[in-house]
Amino acid sequence: MIVRSIRRLAEKAKEEAAAPAEPRRSASDKRHRESEKDLQARRYVSGVSLLAFFVAILAGIAATIAAQSPFPVVGGTLLAVFLLFSLKVANQWERAVVLRFGKFRGLKGPGLFFLIPVVEEITQLVDQRVRVTDVSAESALTKDTVPVNVDAIVFWTVWDAQKSVLEVADYLDAVALSAQTALRETIGRHMLAEMITEREQLGKQLQTILDEKTNPWGITVQSVEIRDVRIPADLEDAMSRQAQAERERQARIILGTAETEISARFVEAGDAYKDHPLALHLRAMNMLYEAIKEKGSMVIVPSSAVETMGLGGLSGMTALAQKKMTGE
């Protein structure tokens, strides 16, 4: 029994693996599907047709009671059924694709319109407002073979309801899958640095590619925005260390450049003081004054520096004067 159970589980796993995987649907695609179900439910019965149905039934009943005859209620019932399936309403942003005996008859709406039951039918109500579809490309390789996860938002609208219904079986799936394929193709044509720094340009390229695909379907892609570009954590750490090393290198280059400029300035100053010893002496006196001008400060100057500046005699005279003043 255990062996049979294992065999059944193995066969079931093989069948599931062999079965075609259902395409992953995004959150926006699920919302579109739900709204599409509500939209298509109004192809058959609307609020106005229900109101007309009950009014006709009540009128037939009232006429039957007044005339004491069953014919008015029968006529009212037939009229109610006719109005229930003939009265249709399309909102301002909707267009109804009408077929007569399976052949395209025309577009109806917006507003109230009539159909011939059985003969004519609404094959689809098309929402012509701007829609938003979010697409993602997981583990797609860039031109420099870096795996990235990219999320994008596609803004599109149906400008020709006839083409969107007659030219493609399911335009919702067509737009979503085309956007995902175009996103992967665009990722493969660009380097990782370009995708991170040039998102706007990448979105324009995607918009152009998608618009060329969807325009024959009566659909226009208005814009594409790259929402996020995610890279693996290990690669992110490596890029962070690389950026840190690059900044440190630039800091060292700037520091070296500053040292070179300072040394060049010192060379120029040395050349200026070389032929003017008096100027060097005055500069030394000024530096010493700036160092000891604060009250209570003490500066230790090497004897060689004092002799170079010619301050030995001056220091001795100052010390002697201070000694005499103290003795007195």
RAMOPE-V313676 format. One record per residue. N is the residue number from 1. RES is the residue in one small letter. D_CENTER is the distance of its C-alpha to the mean C-alpha in whole Angstrom. Layout:
BEGIN
N:RES:D_CENTER
N:RES:D_CENTER
END
This chain:
BEGIN
1:m:55
2:i:52
3:v:52
4:r:51
5:s:48
6:i:47
7:r:47
8:r:46
9:l:43
10:a:42
11:e:43
12:k:40
13:a:38
14:k:39
15:e:38
16:e:35
17:a:34
18:a:35
19:a:34
20:p:30
21:a:27
22:e:25
23:p:22
24:r:19
25:r:18
26:s:15
27:a:15
28:s:14
29:d:17
30:k:19
31:r:19
32:h:19
33:r:22
34:e:24
35:s:24
36:e:25
37:k:28
38:d:29
39:l:29
40:q:31
41:a:33
42:r:34
43:r:35
44:y:39
45:v:40
46:s:38
47:g:40
48:v:42
49:s:43
50:l:44
51:l:46
52:a:48
53:f:49
54:f:50
55:v:52
56:a:54
57:i:55
58:l:56
59:a:58
60:g:59
61:i:61
62:a:62
63:a:64
64:t:65
65:i:67
66:a:68
67:a:70
68:q:71
69:s:69
70:p:67
71:f:66
72:p:63
73:v:61
74:v:61
75:g:60
76:g:57
77:t:56
78:l:55
79:l:54
80:a:52
81:v:50
82:f:50
83:l:48
84:l:46
85:f:45
86:s:45
87:l:43
88:k:39
89:v:37
90:a:33
91:n:31
92:q:30
93:w:27
94:e:28
95:r:31
96:a:33
97:v:34
98:v:38
99:l:40
100:r:44
101:f:45
102:g:42
103:k:42
104:f:39
105:r:41
106:g:38
107:l:36
108:k:36
109:g:35
110:p:34
111:g:37
112:l:40
113:f:41
114:f:44
115:l:44
116:i:47
117:p:47
118:v:47
119:v:47
120:e:44
121:e:41
122:i:37
123:t:35
124:q:32
125:l:30
126:v:27
127:d:24
128:q:23
129:r:21
130:v:17
131:r:15
132:v:12
133:t:11
134:d:9
135:v:10
136:s:10
137:a:13
138:e:15
139:s:17
140:a:17
141:l:19
142:t:18
143:k:21
144:d:22
145:t:22
146:v:20
147:p:18
148:v:14
149:n:12
150:v:9
151:d:6
152:a:5
153:i:6
154:v:9
155:f:12
156:w:15
157:t:19
158:v:22
159:w:24
160:d:27
161:a:28
162:q:31
163:k:29
164:s:27
165:v:29
166:l:32
167:e:30
168:v:28
169:a:29
170:d:25
171:y:23
172:l:20
173:d:21
174:a:21
175:v:18
176:a:16
177:l:18
178:s:18
179:a:14
180:q:14
181:t:17
182:a:15
183:l:12
184:r:15
185:e:17
186:t:15
187:i:14
188:g:18
189:r:19
190:h:17
191:m:18
192:l:16
193:a:16
194:e:15
195:m:12
196:i:11
197:t:13
198:e:12
199:r:8
200:e:10
201:q:13
202:l:11
203:g:9
204:k:12
205:q:14
206:l:13
207:q:13
208:t:17
209:i:17
210:l:16
211:d:18
212:e:21
213:k:21
214:t:21
215:n:23
216:p:26
217:w:25
218:g:25
219:i:21
220:t:19
221:v:15
222:q:15
223:s:11
224:v:8
225:e:5
226:i:3
227:r:2
228:d:5
229:v:9
230:r:12
231:i:15
232:p:18
233:a:20
234:d:23
235:l:21
236:e:19
237:d:23
238:a:24
239:m:22
240:s:22
241:r:26
242:q:26
243:a:24
244:q:27
245:a:30
246:e:28
247:r:28
248:e:32
249:r:33
250:q:32
251:a:34
252:r:37
253:i:37
254:i:37
255:l:40
256:g:42
257:t:41
258:a:42
259:e:45
260:t:46
261:e:46
262:i:48
263:s:51
264:a:51
265:r:52
266:f:54
267:v:56
268:e:56
269:a:58
270:g:60
271:d:61
272:a:62
273:y:64
274:k:66
275:d:68
276:h:68
277:p:70
278:l:70
279:a:67
280:l:66
281:h:68
282:l:67
283:r:63
284:a:65
285:m:67
286:n:64
287:m:61
288:l:64
289:y:64
290:e:61
291:a:61
292:i:64
293:k:64
294:e:62
295:k:65
296:g:66
297:s:64
298:m:65
299:v:65
300:i:66
301:v:67
302:p:68
303:s:72
304:s:71
305:a:68
306:v:71
307:e:73
308:t:71
309:m:70
310:g:74
311:l:73
312:g:76
313:g:79
314:l:77
315:s:76
316:g:79
317:m:81
318:t:78
319:a:79
320:l:83
321:a:82
322:q:80
323:k:83
324:k:86
325:m:84
326:t:84
327:g:87
328:e:89
END
